[in-house]
Amino acid sequence: MAKKKQNTEETMIVGKFELVNKAKVERAIASVGNDEQAILVEYDKLGGLIRHEGNKVVSGSFFDRRTNKPVEDPKPRVIKRQKAVIEEEIEVVELEEAPKKGGKKEEAKEVVE
């Protein structure tokens, strides 16, 4: 199981999105100013983690790396995590030992005279 990192840095809220990496937020603001949409585009271009209601927004939702341009009319997609629910018991059965592969076969050798 992956360990969760504690969020020691402050996050910034831009519109309905949470920008996690403070250093990248500051670089985005220095680059484009205080326009919220431009900050989201520049932050996504820098590869910063964007969250919406606690769920991760897919990278490239605001900036398209293939065209190297901002996405027109962005429709961000989020990755939702579901909790695993185990409702059935699983029985573990021991398997019979399989023959080892790569062993030499014993063959009768013909003697040629």
C-alpha positions, 0 to 999 in steps of 0.5 A, a space after each residue: 500500500 502506498 504511503 500518503 504524504 502529509 501536505 505541509 505546504 499551503 494550497 491555493 484555491 483558484 475558482 473551484 480548483 485547488 492548486 497544490 504546489 505553492 512554488 509552481 503557483 507562484 511561478 504561474 502568477 509571475 508569468 501570467 498575472 492574476 487572471 484565474 484561467 491563465 493561472 490554471 493554464 500556466 500551472 497545468 503547463 508546469 505539471 502542477 497537481 490540480 484537485 477538484 473537491 479532493 479528487 485529482 484533475 487529469 493533467 492536460 485538462 487546461 494545457 495541451 502539450 501536443 499542440 503546445 497551446 491552451 485547451 479551448 473550452 476546457 472540460 476537466 476530468 477528475 480521477 475518483 478513487 473508490 474504496 475496495 469492498 470485499 464481500 466474499 471469502 477467498 479459499 487458498 488451495 495448495 497446488 501440486 508441485 509441478 516438475 522442474 523445467 530445464 532438467 535433463 531427461 534420462 534417455 537411453 544412449 545407443 552405442 554405435 560400433 
